[in-house]
Amino acid sequence: MNKENKKKDSLYSLDSCLYGVDPKILISNKSNKCNKNSVSPAKVTLDYLGGFLDGDGSIFAQIVRRKDYRMGFEIRCSVGFYQKSSVDWYLIKLEKYLKSLGVWSTLYRDKSGMSNCIIRGDENVKKFLLLIMPHLVIKKALCRLILEIIENKKSIKTEADFIKVCGLVDKTADYTYSKNRKITTKIVEDHLNSP
C-alpha cells in the first residue's frame, strides 16, 4: 500500500471513529471497526438539535388545498431536518432519539440526493417544539408563532376563525426564506367568498 492510500485509509478510520460511520460503508457496505481507543460517535442532545434546527432545519406552517376539508384547506405544521443522503446516518440516529422522547418522525430520501427527517401532526410538532424551544436562538420567535398557530387551530369554528389562523401562517414568511408560498390568506378568502 502506497503512502497516499495509507493516508486516505487513516482518514476514513478517523471519520468512522469521530462520526460513528465509515464513509466506505456508505459506498460499499463493507464494515470497518474502530479500535477501543477511538473517540465516541457524536451524541444527539437537545442542545445539539437546537443548533441543527437553527442552522439546517425548518419549522413551517403551510396552507394546503384539501377538497375533503370543510373550509377547502388544511393548515399543516411541520418540522424538518435535512442532510445529504450520503451522510444520512445522523438523521437515522436523530429519528431514534426523537422516538425516545415520544416524538414521531418520518425519514425518507428524495430524488435530489437529500434525506429528510420530518415531524408532522399538531400534537407531535407541539411536543417537540416545547422541548426544543429553550435550545433555539435564531428560530425561537418562529417556534412561538407555530405553537400559537397550533393552539388557535383548536378553536376554529367559523370561516372568520380559519382566516385569522391563515393570517398567522402568512406571518411565518417573515421568519423564513420561503419563496414558494402558493396559498395565502387572500386565496383562502377568495375561495370562501366565491359562490
C-alpha positions in Angstrom: 0.0 0.0 0.0 1.5 3.4 -1.0 1.6 6.5 1.3 -1.4 8.1 -0.5 -3.7 5.1 0.1 -2.5 4.7 3.7 -3.3 8.4 4.4 -6.7 8.0 2.8 -7.4 4.9 4.9 -6.4 6.6 8.1 -8.8 9.5 7.3 -11.6 7.0 6.8 -10.8 5.4 10.1 -10.7 8.8 11.8 -14.1 9.6 10.2 -15.6 6.4 11.4 -14.4 6.9 14.9 -15.4 10.6 15.2 -18.8 10.3 13.5 -19.8 6.7 14.1 -19.7 5.6 10.5 -17.0 4.9 7.9 -17.6 6.6 4.6 -16.6 3.4 2.9 -19.7 1.7 4.4 -22.0 4.2 2.7 -20.3 3.4 -0.6 -19.5 -0.3 -0.5 -21.4 -1.6 2.6 -18.1 -3.1 4.0 -17.7 -2.5 7.7 -14.6 -1.3 9.4 -14.5 -1.2 13.2 -12.8 1.4 15.3 -10.4 0.3 18.0 -11.3 0.6 21.7 -9.2 3.8 22.0 -11.3 5.7 19.4 -13.4 8.7 20.1 -17.2 8.0 20.7 -19.7 8.8 18.0 -21.4 12.2 18.1 -24.2 12.2 20.7 -27.7 13.6 20.0 -28.8 16.1 22.6 -31.4 18.8 22.7 -28.7 21.5 22.7 -27.2 20.0 19.5 -30.7 19.6 17.9 -31.4 23.3 18.7 -28.3 24.3 16.8 -29.1 21.9 14.0 -32.6 23.2 13.7 -31.5 26.8 13.8 -28.9 26.1 11.0 -30.1 23.4 8.7 -33.7 22.7 9.9 -37.1 24.2 9.1 -40.1 24.9 11.2 -43.0 25.7 9.0 -46.7 26.1 8.6 -48.5 25.9 5.3 -52.0 26.2 3.9 -52.7 23.1 1.8 -55.7 22.7 -0.5 -57.9 19.9 0.7 -61.3 19.3 -1.0 -62.3 16.9 1.7 -62.0 19.6 4.4 -64.9 21.8 5.4 -63.1 25.0 4.5 -61.4 23.5 1.5 -57.9 23.9 3.0 -55.8 22.4 5.8 -53.3 24.3 8.0 -50.3 22.0 8.4 -47.4 22.5 10.8 -44.2 20.5 10.5 -40.5 20.5 11.5 -37.8 19.2 9.1 -34.1 18.3 9.3 -32.1 17.8 6.1 -28.8 16.2 5.2 -27.2 14.8 2.0 -28.2 11.2 1.6 -24.5 10.2 1.7 -24.4 11.2 5.3 -27.9 10.5 6.4 -26.7 8.1 9.2 -27.1 11.1 11.6 -30.7 11.5 10.6 -31.3 7.8 11.4 -29.7 8.5 14.8 -31.8 11.6 15.2 -35.0 9.7 14.4 -34.2 7.1 17.1 -33.5 9.9 19.6 -36.8 11.7 18.8 -38.6 8.4 19.3 -37.1 8.0 22.7 -38.6 11.4 23.5 -42.0 10.3 22.3 -41.8 12.4 19.1 -42.6 10.5 15.9 -40.9 11.4 12.6 -40.7 10.1 9.1 -37.3 9.6 7.4 -37.0 9.5 3.6 -34.7 10.2 0.7 -35.7 12.4 -2.1 -34.6 12.4 -5.8 -32.2 15.3 -5.3 -29.9 13.3 -3.1 -31.1 14.7 0.1 -32.5 12.9 3.2 -35.3 14.4 5.2 -36.5 13.7 8.8 -39.9 15.3 9.1 -42.0 15.7 12.2 -45.8 16.1 11.4 -49.0 16.2 13.3 -50.0 19.1 15.6 -49.6 17.4 18.9 -46.3 15.7 17.8 -44.9 19.1 16.5 -46.1 20.9 19.7 -44.4 18.3 21.9 -41.1 18.7 20.0 -41.2 22.5 19.9 -41.9 22.7 23.6 -38.8 20.5 24.2 -36.5 22.3 21.8 -37.6 26.0 22.3 -35.2 26.7 25.2 -32.3 25.5 23.0 -33.2 27.7 20.0 -31.6 31.0 19.2 -32.5 32.1 15.6 -35.8 30.3 15.3 -37.2 30.9 18.7 -39.8 33.6 17.6 -40.9 31.3 14.7 -41.2 28.4 17.2 -43.6 30.6 19.4 -45.6 31.6 16.3 -46.0 27.9 15.2 -47.1 27.0 18.7 -49.7 29.9 18.6 -51.0 28.5 15.3 -51.4 25.0 16.7 -53.3 26.4 19.7 -55.5 28.6 17.6 -56.4 25.8 15.2 -58.2 24.0 18.1 -60.7 26.8 18.4 -61.6 27.2 14.7 -65.4 27.2 14.4 -66.1 29.7 11.7 -64.7 30.9 8.4 -63.5 34.1 10.2 -61.6 31.9 12.8 -60.0 30.0 9.9 -59.0 33.1 8.1 -57.5 34.5 11.3 -55.2 31.4 11.7 -54.3 31.6 8.0 -53.1 35.2 8.7 -50.8 33.7 11.3 -49.5 31.2 8.8 -48.8 34.1 6.4 -46.7 35.8 9.2 -44.4 32.8 9.3 -42.9 34.0 5.9 -41.4 36.9 7.9 -39.1 34.3 9.6 -38.3 32.0 6.7 -36.7 32.1 3.3 -39.8 30.7 1.7 -40.3 31.9 -1.9 -42.7 29.1 -2.9 -45.7 30.0 -0.8 -48.6 29.5 -3.2 -51.6 29.5 -1.0 -52.1 32.6 1.2 -54.9 34.0 3.3 -56.1 36.0 0.2 -56.5 32.8 -1.8 -58.4 31.2 1.1 -60.7 34.3 1.4 -61.4 34.3 -2.3 -62.3 30.6 -2.2 -64.6 31.0 0.8 -66.3 34.1 -0.7 -66.8 32.5 -4.1 -70.4 31.4 -5.0 
